[in-house]
Each structure stands twice: as structure tokens, then as C-alpha cells.
């Protein structure tokens, strides 16, 4: 599903899916770097799926670590990519954040 089908917070830090905030990738990444990291993320996710289908718990650790490494490198996890001191609200329900009014005033009609 394209990212543009979900509402993006006015500051560009999060998109909203089913009322929950999800941190977006660092916009300062070059397109080449972002493309490489997304490819690594998808490869790791496929490996997680293979391990899950095989019910091989021992084989899950490395691909899950790969997913985490890619998401941290993209800026979707780990240290925030902004520098104004605003706390990370990743995975929080938008209704319980400073974005609640924005979301209720029409942003939720987008996604």
C-alpha cells in the first residue's frame, strides 16, 4: 500500500494507520541510500516469514535483527532524526498525543 494513502502529520514525522502513529524514514537520507535500506528491510522481512513458516524459532533471531538494523538506519526506530527535543511518539495512539486535534479535524479522512 503506498505511503501516501495514510495521513502524514503536519511536521512530516509520522504517518497514521488505524489511529496509531508510525515514525517515517529520515527525509535527509539520499534516495539511493533509502532504496538500499528498504531493499535490505524487505529481504529481512522475507527471511522472517520463511523462518516463521518453518516454525524455526532459532532461525528467527538473525532476520529479526536485520529488520531492526534496517529500520534504525532508515530512522524509523532508534534515535529520532529530528533535533528540536520533541519526544518520540512512535506507535502511540494519535488520540493520546499532541496530534489529536489535527487528526480529528480531518486528517483521519485521508486514510
TASULDA-V783933 format. One record per backbone hydrogen bond with DSSP energy under -1.0 kcal/mol. NH is the residue of the N-H (numbers start at 1). CO is the residue of the C=O. E is the energy in kcal/mol with one decimal. If there is no record, write none. Layout:
# TASULDA-V783933
NH/CO/E ; NH/CO/E
This chain:
# TASULDA-V783933
5/2/-1.6 ; 6/3/-1.5 ; 9/14/-2.4 ; 12/9/-2.4 ; 15/22/-2.2 ; 16/7/-2.1 ; 17/20/-2.3 ; 20/17/-1.9 ; 21/92/-3.1 ; 22/15/-2.4 ; 24/13/-2.8 ; 26/74/-3.1 ; 29/26/-1.6 ; 34/30/-2.8 ; 35/31/-2.5 ; 36/32/-2.2 ; 37/33/-2.6 ; 38/34/-2.6 ; 39/35/-2.1 ; 40/36/-2.2 ; 41/37/-2.5 ; 42/38/-2.6 ; 43/39/-2.2 ; 44/40/-2.4 ; 45/41/-2.5 ; 46/42/-2.3 ; 47/43/-2.0 ; 48/44/-2.1 ; 49/45/-2.2 ; 50/46/-2.2 ; 51/47/-2.3 ; 52/48/-2.5 ; 53/49/-2.6 ; 54/50/-1.8 ; 55/52/-1.1 ; 56/51/-2.6 ; 60/57/-1.1 ; 64/60/-2.3 ; 65/61/-2.2 ; 66/62/-2.2 ; 67/63/-2.2 ; 68/64/-2.2 ; 69/65/-2.7 ; 70/66/-2.3 ; 71/67/-2.5 ; 72/68/-2.6 ; 73/69/-2.5 ; 74/70/-2.2 ; 76/71/-2.0 ; 77/71/-1.2 ; 91/21/-2.6 ; 92/89/-2.0 ; 94/19/-2.7 ; 96/93/-2.1 ; 97/94/-1.7 ; 100/97/-1.8 ; 103/99/-2.5 ; 104/100/-2.7 ; 105/101/-1.8 ; 107/102/-1.4 ; 108/103/-1.9 ; 109/106/-1.6 ; 110/107/-1.7
